[in-house]
Amino acid sequence: MEEVAGELSTKTDVIAVAGDVSDEAHRKALIDAVGGGRLDLLVNNASLLGSSPQPNLVDYDLDTLKQVYDVNVFGPLRLTQLALPLLRASAGHIINVTSDAAVEGYEGWGGYGSSKAALEQWSKVLAAEEPAVRVWWVDPGDMNTRMHQEAFPGEDISDRQPPEAVVPAVLHLIDSDPPSGRYQAADLAPVPA
């Protein structure tokens, strides 16, 4: 994180704040880092897969499911609640990173998928309640990440795009400033393979 912050600091002011979005002290530290200044964009990208391999819902450990919801639903919602005064003041934007698992019924994805469905639903409601703030919930598509690898233990997922391949689509979303809604990165702009 410090390396990326160093690279970005040549273009803008950067404050790196490491932590866990499910921790209230960390969420408050993130808002405090803004220092009462202007906040134009909040990106809720933290995510937790849960058990690996993915268990069927009938076998899902509820303590693990609670952790998944704490990171994927409640943490981002609470951070958004804390950020809203700043976002209202700037007519700002929120990007909530979701998944196709939120809208599809994949076997074994009930915990993660239902948490992303909850994220999408509160995104829709927030968009209706806060018309001055753009709320986008974005499905980046399958990516070659550690979390995705954990979902498919022992399988080769090297054919999936790296996370940085989605960046042009997200930047296009921000630059084009469409209405609040659900977007798929693959539909936003050509994404290099």
Summary of the structure (lengths in Angstrom):
residues: 193
radius of gyration: 16.8
end to end distance: 24.9
largest distance: 50.6
contacts: 539
relative contact order: 0.12
helix: 50%
strand: 11%
